[in-house]
Amino acid sequence: MAESGNRLAGTIIGGFDGRRGMIYHLAVDAAFRQHGVGSLLMGEVERRLKAKGCLKCYLMVTVDNDYAMHFYETRHWERMDSIYTYSKEL
């Protein structure tokens, strides 16, 4: 979590199941974008995952989120065409 004063600037949720890491969510308040908050959060979660032995990590981006795709690609994340995403309403 990133804070500025008493205001939430951004948050990230990641996990490691012993085999692969997963970034479930990264959110940065619009007022704090382009100030490095997302990069700091991503760097920290990547460092923590690596410290736990994680060698590979995944994340998902919706096909219409060009901003997020650019953000991750500039941080050396690669798009995978070999995985299908499934969903089910419960």
Residue pairs with C-beta under 8 A, 6 or more apart in sequence:
1 8
1 10
1 11
1 12
2 8
2 9
2 10
2 11
2 28
2 32
2 37
2 40
2 41
3 9
4 32
7 29
8 29
9 28
9 29
9 31
9 32
9 37
10 26
10 27
10 28
10 29
10 32
10 37
10 38
10 41
11 25
11 26
11 27
11 41
12 23
12 25
12 26
12 27
12 41
12 42
12 44
12 45
13 23
13 24
13 25
13 26
14 21
14 22
14 23
14 24
14 45
14 48
14 49
14 57
15 21
15 22
15 24
16 22
16 49
16 52
16 53
16 54
18 53
20 54
20 56
20 57
20 58
21 49
21 54
21 56
21 57
21 58
22 57
22 58
22 59
23 42
23 45
23 57
23 58
23 59
24 59
26 38
26 41
26 42
26 59
28 37
28 38
28 41
38 71
39 75
42 75
46 57
49 57
58 80
58 83
59 72
59 77
60 85
61 68
61 69
61 72
62 68
69 79
73 79
